[in-house]
Structures are given as C-alpha cells and as structure tokens.
Amino acid sequence: MTQRATVTGGPFLPQRRRLVTEIPGPRSRDLLARKGAAVPRGVGTTLPVFAVAAGDGVVVDVDGNSFIDFGSGIAVTTVGNSAPRVVEAVTAQVQAFTHTCFMVTPYDTYIRVAEELNRLTPGDHDKRTVLFNSGAEAVENAVKIARSYTKRQAVVAFDHGYHGRTNLTMALTAKNMPYKSGFGPFAGEVYRAPLSYPFRDGGRDGAEAAREAVDVIEKQVGVDNLAALVIEPIQGEGGFIVPAPGFLATLAEWCRANDVVFIADEVQTGFARTGEMFAVDHEGVVPDLIVTAKGIAGGLPLAAVTGRAEIVDAPHVGGLGGTYGGNPLACAAALAVVETIESDGLLDRARAIEKTMKERLTALRQSDPRIGEVRGRGAMIAVELVEPGSTTPDPDLTKRVAAAAHADGLVVLTCGTYGNVLRFLPPLSMPDHLLTEGLDVLERIFEATR
C-alpha cells in the first residue's frame, strides 16, 4: 500500500513516532485533573494522554506527542481515523441533515447500508439487516430476534467471550472484572459452554472440542429450550483466541440440525480486520445471524444485525428499532468504509500486516520463553505472556510491557481472561515504516524486561 499523508482539519499529519514531552505531558495532566473532577472513575483510560489529531498510523496528543497506533480505538478505525472517503461522505451528509429518525421519516442511506451488508455477509440466502448504535445493542437485539423466531428462551455463550456491557450482554460475557463485578443480577436463561482454546487444550482438535461443548449444552440446557448460540469467531477481550479448525463449523452444523440460531458476534472481527471481510469466512461458516459494529463506520456509532430473512422478519412491526439506530451520518460513513475496503484492497493489506507481524513476533518468541503463543489473523494479532516454560499466565509482565510501550510512543492494548495478552490492532491504513517501527519498539521492550 502506498504511504500517504492524511488530512485532519486541514494540515497533513506526519506519519512518525515523536515524543516531545514525558508521558503524560503537562497539558494531558491538566486534562486528567479535569477528567477526575467531571467524569466518574468507572470510565478508565488506557493511555493518560488526550488526542487532538489522528490518521493513518498515528495519534497526536495535546502536548504534540505522536504515537504509533496499534489499537485503532479497539478495532474501530480499521480504514484509519480520517479516511478521505469517510470524511467526504460525512461532511456532505451533515450539510444535508443530521437526523430525522428512520422510524419517523426514513432515508435511503439506511437501506443502502442494509443492502451492502446483505451482499457482503456470508451466504447467498435471502437476508435482512437492521441497524443499531453499538455492538452490545446489536447482540442484545440478535438474541431478541432469535427468541422471537424460535419461541424458546435459553441462550448459550462461551468461555472467555465478551459481548458487551448491557444487562443481557454482561450475562453473556464471561469475564467478571471489570465488566460484571457488582452490576448484577443479570438476565436469566443464559448458559456457558467451553471454548476451543488451542494454547491450553493440549492439541485437541476443533471438532472434538465442539462435541464437548455440545455435550454440555445438551445436558445443562436441553435443545428444546435453546433459542441461540452466540460466539465470537475469534475471541476479542477474551484474548484473541482462534478456535481450532472445525470448532465453528461443527457447532454451526449442530445448530442447523436442531433449529438453534447460530449467532456470530463479529463486532471486533468484522470488516476486513482478519484478512477476510468476516472472520467466519476463514472457516467457511455461514451464520444464521451476524452481528457487526466497530469497524463498520470508521469511528461513527453504528451496528447491525444481518441474517436469514425468515429469522430477522420474525419480530412484530415496531419490535425492533431505536431513536438513533442507523443515524444518517453513520450510514454515510459505513458506505464510504465499504468502498474504501473494496477499492483500496484492504483485505490484502490485512494479510500483509499479519505476515509482517507474525514473522517478527514469532522470531521474538523463539528467543523469549515468556511469549507462550503468537496468534490471530490479519491485523488482529496477539501474544500471550506466561511464566517461562509453562502456560501459567503472567499479567504483571503484560502490564509492564504495555506501560513501557505507551511511554515509548506506541499504543498497545491488553486483554485476556487472565490479563496476560497483548493485542495489536493496527489500522489497515498504517504505512509499512510505522508498522516496522512499532515492532522494533516492542522488541526493545521485551529485551529490556528480561
């Protein structure tokens, strides 16, 4: 991909890592004090800096520091923070109108987004799409749709899964801290099954792991009670866990045989992030419902549920919707995102990023036994950190490496049920020299922490 400067408010944004103050700088420290006085402490931040500009591969803070962005706003800015087509489309839309509510006086861009999602998502069956504001809201509505269609109530989610912060999606989410602790009681009729976790499964194949999950479901829930199975094709917050081949396909086949709705939560994995448009495409799996958000609209709030027409059409008229769902600005952005992915060859770009990152990180793993595994797909790569020679998680090392990266001008995120996974989500617009430099920074940090 050719390197280009990005227009953000007029000037070109240099694509470089540059530290001019300590981290955080004085202006960010002032804003942190104001945040503490105005924003509840429950809203945490990964880096103690405040952004004023961002684009392609960098985020610039109020003190003039420029960070290499291996976070993409948690997989949101896949096409970049200020992709030209997105900026142009949103600017034109905001000049026309910002809102009418699709449920009051509809507009064609909502329909166009639905048509694009019906085209892009796996399977050639008849589909329908409904738009929402966030991933959690979309997951919750996917469950509503499945319950309405099947006339059943039970829902199964999986170990290590993350699905959101609403009451129902907290129940679906596996990790207690920080997402669930103290916030119950949660929605009922939610059950959990074991996930395929190759690093910790001792070589068990995917089909075998799926049969174990099915055994748990049949014994603890009962097929006749089960409306839906909800799963991330690659776990996000759970640690970028890629299930063993055959796991997803075996579960999907079992769902079809038992009239259970198979819901793929592609909130973090969708829209070219993994080197395919959707992560299930790697396994040839066609979900009944697919949930998307994050990378769908270049940073504007939008989410969707797309699926088989007979399933999505099950709820009664007025049963689906929301005041802001399918906001016209977000719809304009989403159409521009799809055009950017397809016109700029971003599926290939994601695969190239995977190759670069895995080669470098795998070489680092060979010399550093604290790196238990390198995994992921596309521009969704992670390393799991452990005590040398074991699978014992090392969350303290993970925190130290992340903090050192932040201080050295590199945005990285942590995740994992055990808090011991570094995850890397560079925007697909990142130029090669920044990708390489970010990996150089990581390599130096691992060497310094031995």
NUMIVO-75374 format. One record per residue (C-alpha): x, y, z; residue in three letters; residue number from 1. Coordinates in pm, 1 decimal. Layout:
! NUMIVO-75374
FITOR:x:y:z:aa:i
FITOR:X:Y:Z:ALA:NUM
...
***
This chain:
! NUMIVO-75374
FITOR:x:y:z:aa:i
FITOR:0.0:0.0:0.0:MET:1
FITOR:136.1:343.3:-84.0:THR:2
FITOR:207.5:574.9:204.2:GLN:3
FITOR:4.0:892.7:211.6:ARG:4
FITOR:-40.3:1186.8:441.1:ALA:5
FITOR:-380.3:1227.1:599.5:THR:6
FITOR:-583.4:1544.8:608.4:VAL:7
FITOR:-712.4:1613.3:960.4:THR:8
FITOR:-863.3:1957.1:989.4:GLY:9
FITOR:-652.1:2085.6:703.4:GLY:10
FITOR:-281.8:2015.0:759.3:PRO:11
FITOR:-113.2:1691.7:660.0:PHE:12
FITOR:-42.7:1468.9:957.5:LEU:13
FITOR:316.5:1341.6:956.7:PRO:14
FITOR:339.2:963.8:984.0:GLN:15
FITOR:603.6:940.3:1253.5:ARG:16
FITOR:654.2:849.3:1616.6:ARG:17
FITOR:762.5:1161.8:1803.1:ARG:18
FITOR:791.5:1228.6:2176.7:LEU:19
FITOR:843.9:1589.1:2283.6:VAL:20
FITOR:738.9:1560.5:2649.8:THR:21
FITOR:725.1:1296.0:2915.1:GLU:22
FITOR:410.7:1082.2:2904.3:ILE:23
FITOR:172.3:1225.1:3005.8:PRO:24
FITOR:272.5:1578.7:2917.9:GLY:25
FITOR:163.9:1889.0:3108.3:PRO:26
FITOR:-149.6:1957.2:2904.3:ARG:27
FITOR:-262.7:1596.6:2934.0:SER:28
FITOR:-201.4:1610.5:3309.7:ARG:29
FITOR:-423.5:1917.5:3331.7:ASP:30
FITOR:-696.2:1737.6:3140.8:LEU:31
FITOR:-658.9:1430.4:3361.0:LEU:32
FITOR:-727.0:1650.0:3663.4:ALA:33
FITOR:-1036.2:1791.4:3493.5:ARG:34
FITOR:-1149.1:1439.5:3397.7:LYS:35
FITOR:-1121.9:1332.2:3761.5:GLY:36
FITOR:-1346.1:1619.6:3865.4:ALA:37
FITOR:-1604.5:1577.1:3589.5:ALA:38
FITOR:-1612.9:1212.1:3476.5:VAL:39
FITOR:-1685.1:912.5:3702.5:PRO:40
FITOR:-1385.3:697.1:3793.8:ARG:41
FITOR:-1555.3:395.7:3638.1:GLY:42
FITOR:-1461.1:531.9:3294.6:VAL:43
FITOR:-1099.0:425.7:3268.5:GLY:44
FITOR:-842.4:507.4:3002.1:THR:45
FITOR:-557.8:301.5:2859.8:THR:46
FITOR:-319.4:591.7:2799.3:LEU:47
FITOR:-313.2:908.0:3013.9:PRO:48
FITOR:-298.6:1135.3:2707.8:VAL:49
FITOR:-562.3:1332.8:2518.9:PHE:50
FITOR:-586.7:1319.9:2141.6:ALA:51
FITOR:-616.3:1623.1:1915.6:VAL:52
FITOR:-547.8:1459.4:1577.8:ALA:53
FITOR:-525.0:1110.5:1430.5:ALA:54
FITOR:-489.8:948.6:1093.4:GLY:55
FITOR:-347.0:651.0:908.8:ASP:56
FITOR:-99.6:513.9:1165.9:GLY:57
FITOR:-63.7:782.5:1433.7:VAL:58
FITOR:-246.1:955.9:1717.2:VAL:59
FITOR:-123.7:1301.8:1824.7:VAL:60
FITOR:-188.0:1430.9:2176.4:ASP:61
FITOR:-240.9:1780.6:2315.9:VAL:62
FITOR:128.4:1811.0:2402.6:ASP:63
FITOR:241.3:1735.9:2048.0:GLY:64
FITOR:347.3:1374.9:2106.3:ASN:65
FITOR:279.8:1144.1:1812.3:SER:66
FITOR:206.9:777.5:1893.4:PHE:67
FITOR:214.5:476.6:1663.0:ILE:68
FITOR:-136.1:335.3:1682.4:ASP:69
FITOR:-157.6:-40.0:1739.9:PHE:70
FITOR:-505.8:-1.9:1889.3:GLY:71
FITOR:-738.4:151.5:1625.0:SER:72
FITOR:-973.8:266.7:1900.3:GLY:73
FITOR:-1026.7:-103.2:1984.9:ILE:74
FITOR:-1061.7:-219.9:1623.3:ALA:75
FITOR:-1287.4:68.2:1517.9:VAL:76
FITOR:-1070.4:278.4:1286.3:THR:77
FITOR:-983.5:-7.6:1052.8:THR:78
FITOR:-970.0:221.6:748.4:VAL:79
FITOR:-799.6:497.6:950.2:GLY:80
FITOR:-919.2:772.7:1182.7:ASN:81
FITOR:-977.4:1019.8:899.9:SER:82
FITOR:-1016.6:814.9:583.5:ALA:83
FITOR:-1074.9:1057.8:295.6:PRO:84
FITOR:-1391.6:891.2:162.6:ARG:85
FITOR:-1539.9:878.3:513.3:VAL:86
FITOR:-1459.4:1244.2:582.4:VAL:87
FITOR:-1610.1:1349.6:249.4:GLU:88
FITOR:-1925.0:1142.1:291.9:ALA:89
FITOR:-1993.1:1255.1:648.7:VAL:90
FITOR:-1927.2:1620.0:560.4:THR:91
FITOR:-2178.7:1604.3:277.9:ALA:92
FITOR:-2437.4:1432.3:496.2:GLN:93
FITOR:-2402.5:1671.2:789.1:VAL:94
FITOR:-2468.2:1958.6:549.6:GLN:95
FITOR:-2788.9:1789.7:433.9:ALA:96
FITOR:-2931.5:1675.6:769.5:PHE:97
FITOR:-2807.2:1506.0:1084.6:THR:98
FITOR:-3119.4:1318.2:1195.2:HIS:99
FITOR:-3482.4:1251.0:1122.1:THR:100
FITOR:-3514.3:902.2:1280.3:CYS:101
FITOR:-3556.3:618.4:1033.8:PHE:102
FITOR:-3871.2:509.1:1214.9:MET:103
FITOR:-4033.6:850.0:1152.8:VAL:104
FITOR:-3918.8:973.6:811.6:THR:105
FITOR:-3677.8:718.7:664.5:PRO:106
FITOR:-3388.5:789.5:426.7:TYR:107
FITOR:-3220.9:587.2:157.6:ASP:108
FITOR:-2874.1:553.4:309.9:THR:109
FITOR:-3011.0:320.1:579.4:TYR:110
FITOR:-3147.1:98.7:302.7:ILE:111
FITOR:-2819.2:119.0:110.9:ARG:112
FITOR:-2621.8:8.2:418.0:VAL:113
FITOR:-2863.0:-281.3:467.9:ALA:114
FITOR:-2824.2:-379.4:103.1:GLU:115
FITOR:-2444.3:-371.8:132.3:GLU:116
FITOR:-2445.4:-586.1:446.0:LEU:117
FITOR:-2686.0:-831.4:284.9:ASN:118
FITOR:-2441.6:-852.6:-7.3:ARG:119
FITOR:-2119.1:-876.2:192.7:LEU:120
FITOR:-2210.0:-1116.2:472.6:THR:121
FITOR:-2164.3:-1492.3:420.0:PRO:122
FITOR:-2425.3:-1694.4:235.0:GLY:123
FITOR:-2637.9:-1635.0:-75.1:ASP:124
FITOR:-2973.4:-1678.2:100.6:HIS:125
FITOR:-3233.9:-1402.6:131.0:ASP:126
FITOR:-3127.3:-1162.3:408.8:LYS:127
FITOR:-3246.4:-865.3:608.2:ARG:128
FITOR:-3044.5:-609.4:808.9:THR:129
FITOR:-3147.8:-387.4:1099.2:VAL:130
FITOR:-2922.1:-108.7:1228.6:LEU:131
FITOR:-2839.8:-7.7:1585.5:PHE:132
FITOR:-2590.6:210.6:1773.3:ASN:133
FITOR:-2341.7:-23.6:1939.7:SER:134
FITOR:-2217.6:-379.2:1939.9:GLY:135
FITOR:-2383.2:-458.5:2271.2:ALA:136
FITOR:-2716.3:-324.7:2149.8:GLU:137
FITOR:-2689.0:-532.2:1833.0:ALA:138
FITOR:-2601.0:-850.9:2023.6:VAL:139
FITOR:-2897.7:-796.1:2253.4:GLU:140
FITOR:-3128.5:-748.3:1956.1:ASN:141
FITOR:-2990.1:-1058.4:1784.7:ALA:142
FITOR:-3095.1:-1256.3:2092.3:VAL:143
FITOR:-3438.0:-1090.3:2084.8:LYS:144
FITOR:-3475.9:-1186.4:1720.6:ILE:145
FITOR:-3369.0:-1546.2:1785.6:ALA:146
FITOR:-3612.2:-1581.3:2075.3:ARG:147
FITOR:-3896.0:-1437.7:1869.8:SER:148
FITOR:-3822.2:-1677.1:1583.7:TYR:149
FITOR:-3771.0:-1997.8:1783.8:THR:150
FITOR:-4022.3:-1930.0:2062.4:LYS:151
FITOR:-3752.0:-2050.8:2302.3:ARG:152
FITOR:-3566.0:-1858.3:2571.9:GLN:153
FITOR:-3227.5:-2012.9:2654.7:ALA:154
FITOR:-2905.8:-1871.7:2508.2:VAL:155
FITOR:-2557.6:-2023.9:2520.1:VAL:156
FITOR:-2236.9:-1820.5:2518.4:ALA:157
FITOR:-1879.7:-1943.6:2556.7:PHE:158
FITOR:-1590.2:-1931.2:2798.0:ASP:159
FITOR:-1369.2:-1622.7:2750.2:HIS:160
FITOR:-1639.0:-1449.1:2547.3:GLY:161
FITOR:-1714.3:-1077.1:2558.0:TYR:162
FITOR:-2039.7:-938.7:2419.5:HIS:163
FITOR:-2098.0:-601.0:2584.9:GLY:164
FITOR:-2195.6:-402.2:2890.7:ARG:165
FITOR:-2578.4:-401.6:2884.3:THR:166
FITOR:-2754.8:-628.4:3130.0:ASN:167
FITOR:-2808.9:-914.9:2886.2:LEU:168
FITOR:-2466.8:-884.3:2724.2:THR:169
FITOR:-2297.8:-874.2:3065.5:MET:170
FITOR:-2468.2:-1207.2:3132.7:ALA:171
FITOR:-2326.9:-1337.5:2804.3:LEU:172
FITOR:-1979.5:-1205.1:2886.7:THR:173
FITOR:-1751.4:-1446.8:3068.9:ALA:174
FITOR:-1506.0:-1213.5:3243.8:LYS:175
FITOR:-1609.8:-1074.1:3580.9:ASN:176
FITOR:-1364.8:-783.8:3623.7:MET:177
FITOR:-1406.5:-516.4:3513.0:PRO:178
FITOR:-1722.6:-587.8:3317.4:TYR:179
FITOR:-1963.9:-756.2:3559.0:LYS:180
FITOR:-1849.8:-722.9:3918.1:SER:181
FITOR:-2115.2:-558.3:4134.4:GLY:182
FITOR:-2358.8:-498.3:3848.4:PHE:183
FITOR:-2595.8:-795.6:3889.9:GLY:184
FITOR:-2842.3:-951.9:3894.7:PRO:185
FITOR:-2810.0:-1034.5:3528.1:PHE:186
FITOR:-3056.9:-1153.3:3267.5:ALA:187
FITOR:-3167.7:-1511.9:3307.8:GLY:188
FITOR:-3166.8:-1813.6:3076.4:GLU:189
FITOR:-2802.8:-1755.6:2978.6:VAL:190
FITOR:-2568.4:-2055.0:2990.7:TYR:191
FITOR:-2199.5:-2108.8:2918.3:ARG:192
FITOR:-2013.8:-2376.0:2723.5:ALA:193
FITOR:-1639.3:-2449.0:2688.4:PRO:194
FITOR:-1444.9:-2288.7:2404.7:LEU:195
FITOR:-1170.8:-2433.9:2189.9:SER:196
FITOR:-850.1:-2269.4:2322.1:TYR:197
FITOR:-564.0:-2440.3:2134.8:PRO:198
FITOR:-285.2:-2298.5:2352.9:PHE:199
FITOR:-446.5:-2454.5:2661.1:ARG:200
FITOR:-628.9:-2753.3:2507.8:ASP:201
FITOR:-334.9:-2988.5:2472.0:GLY:202
FITOR:-372.7:-3035.1:2098.5:GLY:203
FITOR:-742.2:-3126.8:2095.2:ARG:204
FITOR:-892.6:-3073.5:1750.2:ASP:205
FITOR:-1180.9:-2838.2:1682.9:GLY:206
FITOR:-1446.7:-3097.1:1611.2:ALA:207
FITOR:-1368.2:-3278.8:1935.0:GLU:208
FITOR:-1383.8:-2953.1:2132.0:ALA:209
FITOR:-1718.2:-2870.6:1969.4:ALA:210
FITOR:-1859.6:-3210.1:2063.1:ARG:211
FITOR:-1759.8:-3144.8:2425.0:GLU:212
FITOR:-1940.7:-2809.9:2413.7:ALA:213
FITOR:-2247.5:-2971.9:2260.3:VAL:214
FITOR:-2247.1:-3236.0:2534.0:ASP:215
FITOR:-2251.1:-2961.5:2798.3:VAL:216
FITOR:-2532.0:-2778.7:2618.1:ILE:217
FITOR:-2748.9:-3085.1:2576.7:GLU:218
FITOR:-2707.7:-3188.1:2938.3:LYS:219
FITOR:-2733.0:-2849.4:3107.2:GLN:220
FITOR:-2973.4:-2661.3:2879.8:VAL:221
FITOR:-3157.7:-2902.8:2652.8:GLY:222
FITOR:-3203.6:-2847.1:2281.8:VAL:223
FITOR:-3577.7:-2793.0:2313.8:ASP:224
FITOR:-3514.6:-2489.9:2535.5:ASN:225
FITOR:-3234.2:-2332.4:2330.3:LEU:226
FITOR:-3301.6:-2028.9:2112.2:ALA:227
FITOR:-2948.8:-1936.0:2011.7:ALA:228
FITOR:-2579.6:-1993.9:2040.9:LEU:229
FITOR:-2369.6:-1673.1:2047.6:VAL:230
FITOR:-1998.8:-1687.0:1970.1:ILE:231
FITOR:-1711.9:-1465.1:1856.7:GLU:232
FITOR:-1530.7:-1642.6:1571.0:PRO:233
FITOR:-1210.4:-1506.6:1724.7:ILE:234
FITOR:-1243.9:-1402.5:2087.3:GLN:235
FITOR:-1173.7:-1033.5:2141.6:GLY:236
FITOR:-1146.6:-930.7:2505.6:GLU:237
FITOR:-1101.2:-1297.8:2591.4:GLY:238
FITOR:-753.1:-1294.7:2439.8:GLY:239
FITOR:-774.0:-1311.7:2058.3:PHE:240
FITOR:-831.0:-1685.5:2087.2:ILE:241
FITOR:-862.6:-1851.0:1746.1:VAL:242
FITOR:-1059.5:-2176.3:1790.3:PRO:243
FITOR:-909.5:-2488.8:1637.9:ALA:244
FITOR:-1022.0:-2561.6:1279.0:PRO:245
FITOR:-1356.1:-2737.3:1272.5:GLY:246
FITOR:-1485.7:-2595.5:1600.3:PHE:247
FITOR:-1711.2:-2329.7:1448.9:LEU:248
FITOR:-1824.2:-2547.7:1159.8:ALA:249
FITOR:-1921.3:-2836.4:1389.7:THR:250
FITOR:-2120.0:-2603.6:1614.7:LEU:251
FITOR:-2295.3:-2443.1:1317.2:ALA:252
FITOR:-2387.3:-2785.4:1178.7:GLU:253
FITOR:-2527.9:-2891.2:1515.8:TRP:254
FITOR:-2732.9:-2569.1:1533.4:CYS:255
FITOR:-2881.0:-2630.0:1188.2:ARG:256
FITOR:-2972.5:-2986.6:1279.0:ALA:257
FITOR:-3150.9:-2872.1:1594.6:ASN:258
FITOR:-3318.3:-2547.9:1478.6:ASP:259
FITOR:-3095.1:-2336.6:1702.5:VAL:260
FITOR:-2999.1:-1990.8:1573.0:VAL:261
FITOR:-2622.1:-1961.4:1522.2:PHE:262
FITOR:-2519.7:-1601.1:1600.1:ILE:263
FITOR:-2170.3:-1489.0:1503.1:ALA:264
FITOR:-2058.9:-1186.5:1704.7:ASP:265
FITOR:-1826.7:-1016.3:1455.0:GLU:266
FITOR:-1821.9:-682.6:1636.0:VAL:267
FITOR:-1441.9:-685.1:1667.3:GLN:268
FITOR:-1353.2:-921.1:1383.3:THR:269
FITOR:-1565.6:-782.1:1100.2:GLY:270
FITOR:-1491.1:-555.6:804.5:PHE:271
FITOR:-1153.6:-680.7:678.6:ALA:272
FITOR:-989.5:-685.5:1020.7:ARG:273
FITOR:-885.5:-1052.8:993.0:THR:274
FITOR:-790.6:-1057.9:624.7:GLY:275
FITOR:-1138.8:-1165.7:517.7:GLU:276
FITOR:-1443.9:-945.1:525.6:MET:277
FITOR:-1565.8:-1150.9:822.1:PHE:278
FITOR:-1379.1:-1396.5:1041.8:ALA:279
FITOR:-1625.2:-1680.6:977.9:VAL:280
FITOR:-1518.1:-1666.8:613.8:ASP:281
FITOR:-1189.0:-1830.0:714.6:HIS:282
FITOR:-1383.2:-2138.9:822.0:GLU:283
FITOR:-1649.3:-2135.5:550.1:GLY:284
FITOR:-1919.5:-2093.5:814.6:VAL:285
FITOR:-2248.8:-1923.6:726.4:VAL:286
FITOR:-2419.0:-1788.6:1041.6:PRO:287
FITOR:-2793.5:-1751.4:1074.5:ASP:288
FITOR:-2735.3:-1405.6:1223.3:LEU:289
FITOR:-2417.2:-1198.6:1211.9:ILE:290
FITOR:-2360.6:-901.0:1442.1:VAL:291
FITOR:-2133.9:-616.8:1331.5:THR:292
FITOR:-2017.1:-283.1:1471.6:ALA:293
FITOR:-1675.6:-122.7:1549.1:LYS:294
FITOR:-1507.1:-112.4:1205.6:GLY:295
FITOR:-1837.7:-68.9:1023.5:ILE:296
FITOR:-1840.3:312.4:1007.4:ALA:297
FITOR:-1489.5:448.0:1051.1:GLY:298
FITOR:-1544.9:569.0:1405.9:GLY:299
FITOR:-1907.8:676.7:1394.5:LEU:300
FITOR:-2151.0:479.1:1613.9:PRO:301
FITOR:-2324.3:212.9:1409.6:LEU:302
FITOR:-2401.6:-157.0:1448.9:ALA:303
FITOR:-2608.9:-411.2:1265.5:ALA:304
FITOR:-2777.7:-749.2:1279.1:VAL:305
FITOR:-2786.3:-923.2:942.8:THR:306
FITOR:-2934.5:-1263.4:880.8:GLY:307
FITOR:-3176.3:-1501.9:722.4:ARG:308
FITOR:-3489.8:-1317.2:617.4:ALA:309
FITOR:-3728.2:-1561.1:785.2:GLU:310
FITOR:-3544.8:-1515.1:1117.3:ILE:311
FITOR:-3496.4:-1137.5:1111.7:VAL:312
FITOR:-3855.7:-1087.7:995.8:ASP:313
FITOR:-3993.2:-1282.3:1294.6:ALA:314
FITOR:-4042.7:-988.4:1537.4:PRO:315
FITOR:-4366.9:-792.7:1506.7:HIS:316
FITOR:-4382.5:-446.2:1348.8:VAL:317
FITOR:-4238.5:-194.7:1595.7:GLY:318
FITOR:-4049.9:-464.1:1786.1:GLY:319
FITOR:-3711.4:-356.1:1650.1:LEU:320
FITOR:-3560.4:-10.8:1624.0:GLY:321
FITOR:-3430.4:279.7:1827.7:GLY:322
FITOR:-3414.1:656.1:1806.6:THR:323
FITOR:-3059.3:677.9:1673.4:TYR:324
FITOR:-3025.7:337.7:1506.5:GLY:325
FITOR:-2891.8:385.9:1155.7:GLY:326
FITOR:-2816.0:753.7:1208.2:ASN:327
FITOR:-2765.9:918.6:865.2:PRO:328
FITOR:-2411.4:1035.3:942.7:LEU:329
FITOR:-2307.7:684.4:1046.0:ALA:330
FITOR:-2476.9:535.0:740.8:CYS:331
FITOR:-2287.9:770.8:509.9:ALA:332
FITOR:-1964.7:672.4:684.0:ALA:333
FITOR:-2040.7:299.7:654.6:ALA:334
FITOR:-2096.6:322.8:280.0:LEU:335
FITOR:-1763.6:503.0:247.7:ALA:336
FITOR:-1590.3:237.7:461.5:VAL:337
FITOR:-1712.9:-42.6:235.7:VAL:338
FITOR:-1599.0:148.1:-73.2:GLU:339
FITOR:-1258.2:206.4:85.9:THR:340
FITOR:-1210.7:-158.5:179.3:ILE:341
FITOR:-1300.3:-278.1:-167.9:GLU:342
FITOR:-1131.5:-4.0:-372.1:SER:343
FITOR:-806.8:9.0:-172.1:ASP:344
FITOR:-752.4:-366.0:-146.0:GLY:345
FITOR:-763.3:-369.9:232.7:LEU:346
FITOR:-821.8:-744.9:260.8:LEU:347
FITOR:-480.7:-793.4:103.3:ASP:348
FITOR:-339.6:-522.0:326.4:ARG:349
FITOR:-465.7:-701.9:638.0:ALA:350
FITOR:-297.8:-1023.3:520.9:ARG:351
FITOR:27.9:-838.2:458.3:ALA:352
FITOR:15.3:-691.0:809.0:ILE:353
FITOR:-41.1:-1040.7:950.1:GLU:354
FITOR:262.5:-1172.6:765.4:LYS:355
FITOR:487.6:-892.6:890.0:THR:356
FITOR:367.0:-908.2:1248.7:MET:357
FITOR:369.6:-1285.2:1281.7:LYS:358
FITOR:717.4:-1318.3:1132.3:GLU:359
FITOR:862.5:-1062.4:1373.1:ARG:360
FITOR:672.4:-1180.3:1680.9:LEU:361
FITOR:737.7:-1547.1:1612.1:THR:362
FITOR:1109.7:-1474.8:1584.8:ALA:363
FITOR:1088.3:-1288.5:1915.8:LEU:364
FITOR:906.0:-1582.5:2075.0:ARG:365
FITOR:1183.8:-1818.9:1972.9:GLN:366
FITOR:1429.8:-1615.0:2177.8:SER:367
FITOR:1196.6:-1525.7:2466.1:ASP:368
FITOR:1022.2:-1811.9:2652.3:PRO:369
FITOR:789.6:-1564.7:2822.2:ARG:370
FITOR:593.3:-1544.4:2496.7:ILE:371
FITOR:377.4:-1854.3:2513.2:GLY:372
FITOR:197.6:-1809.3:2182.9:GLU:373
FITOR:165.3:-1573.8:1887.7:VAL:374
FITOR:-182.0:-1593.2:1736.0:ARG:375
FITOR:-450.5:-1411.6:1543.0:GLY:376
FITOR:-545.7:-1331.2:1186.3:ARG:377
FITOR:-498.8:-1029.0:965.8:GLY:378
FITOR:-443.0:-708.7:1159.2:ALA:379
FITOR:-572.8:-876.5:1475.7:MET:380
FITOR:-263.1:-1029.3:1632.4:ILE:381
FITOR:-177.7:-1112.0:1993.6:ALA:382
FITOR:92.8:-1258.9:2212.3:VAL:383
FITOR:9.9:-1448.8:2530.2:GLU:384
FITOR:266.9:-1393.2:2804.9:LEU:385
FITOR:345.3:-1668.8:3054.0:VAL:386
FITOR:600.0:-1770.7:3309.7:GLU:387
FITOR:891.3:-1926.5:3114.1:PRO:388
FITOR:846.2:-2291.5:3024.7:GLY:389
FITOR:482.0:-2305.2:3131.5:SER:390
FITOR:129.6:-2194.6:3047.1:THR:391
FITOR:97.8:-2001.3:3374.3:THR:392
FITOR:-30.4:-1652.8:3289.1:PRO:393
FITOR:196.4:-1353.7:3363.3:ASP:394
FITOR:-33.5:-1049.9:3384.9:PRO:395
FITOR:231.1:-841.3:3565.4:ASP:396
FITOR:472.0:-872.6:3273.5:LEU:397
FITOR:189.2:-784.0:3036.9:THR:398
FITOR:119.5:-463.2:3228.3:LYS:399
FITOR:488.2:-370.4:3235.4:ARG:400
FITOR:533.0:-422.1:2862.7:VAL:401
FITOR:219.0:-223.7:2781.4:ALA:402
FITOR:319.7:63.2:3010.6:ALA:403
FITOR:668.7:73.2:2860.9:ALA:404
FITOR:521.7:79.0:2509.5:ALA:405
FITOR:296.0:369.6:2598.3:HIS:406
FITOR:586.9:564.2:2746.2:ALA:407
FITOR:783.3:499.5:2426.4:ASP:408
FITOR:513.6:626.3:2191.4:GLY:409
FITOR:334.0:303.5:2097.0:LEU:410
FITOR:-35.5:241.6:2161.2:VAL:411
FITOR:-94.9:-122.8:2257.3:VAL:412
FITOR:-386.9:-285.1:2436.5:LEU:413
FITOR:-411.6:-572.4:2680.9:THR:414
FITOR:-682.1:-835.6:2707.9:CYS:415
FITOR:-744.2:-1197.0:2805.4:GLY:416
FITOR:-935.0:-1372.9:3079.7:THR:417
FITOR:-609.7:-1384.4:3278.2:TYR:418
FITOR:-495.5:-1033.2:3181.1:GLY:419
FITOR:-183.8:-1171.6:3014.3:ASN:420
FITOR:-238.0:-1098.4:2644.3:VAL:421
FITOR:-100.4:-808.1:2442.8:LEU:422
FITOR:-322.6:-739.4:2143.9:ARG:423
FITOR:-229.4:-547.2:1832.9:PHE:424
FITOR:-491.7:-386.3:1608.7:LEU:425
FITOR:-315.3:-150.3:1367.3:PRO:426
FITOR:-534.1:36.9:1119.5:PRO:427
FITOR:-509.7:-106.5:770.7:LEU:428
FITOR:-405.4:239.4:651.1:SER:429
FITOR:-84.6:226.1:858.9:MET:430
FITOR:226.9:270.6:641.0:PRO:431
FITOR:487.1:-3.8:648.3:ASP:432
FITOR:756.8:203.1:813.7:HIS:433
FITOR:538.3:267.1:1118.4:LEU:434
FITOR:437.5:-98.1:1143.8:LEU:435
FITOR:804.3:-195.4:1141.7:THR:436
FITOR:899.9:74.2:1390.8:GLU:437
FITOR:622.3:-31.5:1628.3:GLY:438
FITOR:755.0:-386.4:1622.9:LEU:439
FITOR:1106.1:-250.8:1682.9:ASP:440
FITOR:977.8:-73.5:1993.2:VAL:441
FITOR:819.9:-394.8:2122.2:LEU:442
FITOR:1137.1:-591.3:2060.3:GLU:443
FITOR:1344.0:-341.0:2258.0:ARG:444
FITOR:1096.7:-350.9:2546.0:ILE:445
FITOR:1099.6:-729.1:2568.8:PHE:446
FITOR:1479.8:-724.7:2570.0:GLU:447
FITOR:1484.8:-457.0:2842.0:ALA:448
FITOR:1241.1:-650.2:3065.3:THR:449
FITOR:1431.3:-979.9:3065.1:ARG:450
***
